Amino acid sequence: MTTTQFQVTGMTCGHCEMSVREEVAKVAGVDGIDVSAQTGMLVVSSTASVDPNAIIAAVDEAGYQAVPA
């Protein structure tokens, strides 16, 4: 299992977390998602290789910005 961390800006609440989680879950190969508005961190777990740019695009689709941490 591989984990990749991202810093997400703009999240302020549980609804923000849910929006990010829903979009990232659509990325092929993603097996687990841990997101926290409090820390601004997104941790994505996968067994297959996942393109970090696909995660960043998914977070962007949710209305936030992510950069690898």
C-alpha positions in Angstrom: 0.0 0.0 0.0 1.3 3.4 -0.9 0.3 6.7 0.8 0.6 10.1 -0.7 0.1 13.4 1.3 -1.2 16.7 0.0 -1.7 20.1 1.6 -5.2 21.4 0.8 -6.1 25.1 1.1 -9.6 26.5 1.6 -11.2 23.8 3.6 -13.0 25.0 6.7 -15.6 22.4 7.7 -16.9 18.8 7.5 -18.8 19.7 4.3 -15.4 20.7 2.7 -13.9 17.4 3.8 -16.9 15.5 2.3 -16.6 17.4 -1.1 -12.9 16.6 -1.3 -13.4 12.9 -0.3 -16.2 12.5 -2.9 -14.1 13.8 -5.8 -10.9 12.0 -4.8 -12.8 8.7 -4.5 -13.6 9.0 -8.2 -9.8 8.7 -9.1 -9.0 5.2 -10.4 -6.7 3.3 -8.0 -7.6 5.2 -4.8 -8.4 2.8 -2.0 -8.4 5.1 1.1 -8.9 8.8 1.8 -8.2 10.6 5.0 -8.9 14.4 4.9 -8.9 17.0 7.6 -10.1 20.5 7.4 -8.5 21.3 10.7 -5.0 20.4 9.5 -5.5 20.9 5.8 -4.1 17.5 5.1 -5.2 14.9 2.6 -3.7 11.4 2.7 -4.5 9.1 -0.2 -3.9 5.3 0.1 -3.6 3.1 -3.0 -2.4 -0.3 -4.0 -1.8 0.7 -7.6 0.1 3.7 -8.9 -2.0 6.9 -8.8 -1.0 10.0 -10.7 -0.6 12.9 -8.1 -1.9 15.2 -10.8 -5.2 13.3 -10.9 -5.6 13.8 -7.2 -4.8 17.5 -7.5 -7.3 17.8 -10.4 -10.0 16.0 -8.2 -9.4 18.4 -5.3 -9.6 21.3 -7.8 -13.0 19.9 -9.0 -14.2 20.0 -5.4 -13.3 23.7 -5.3 -10.0 23.6 -3.4 -6.3 23.7 -4.1 -3.8 20.9 -3.3 -0.1 20.5 -3.5 2.0 17.5 -2.6 3.2 17.7 1.0 
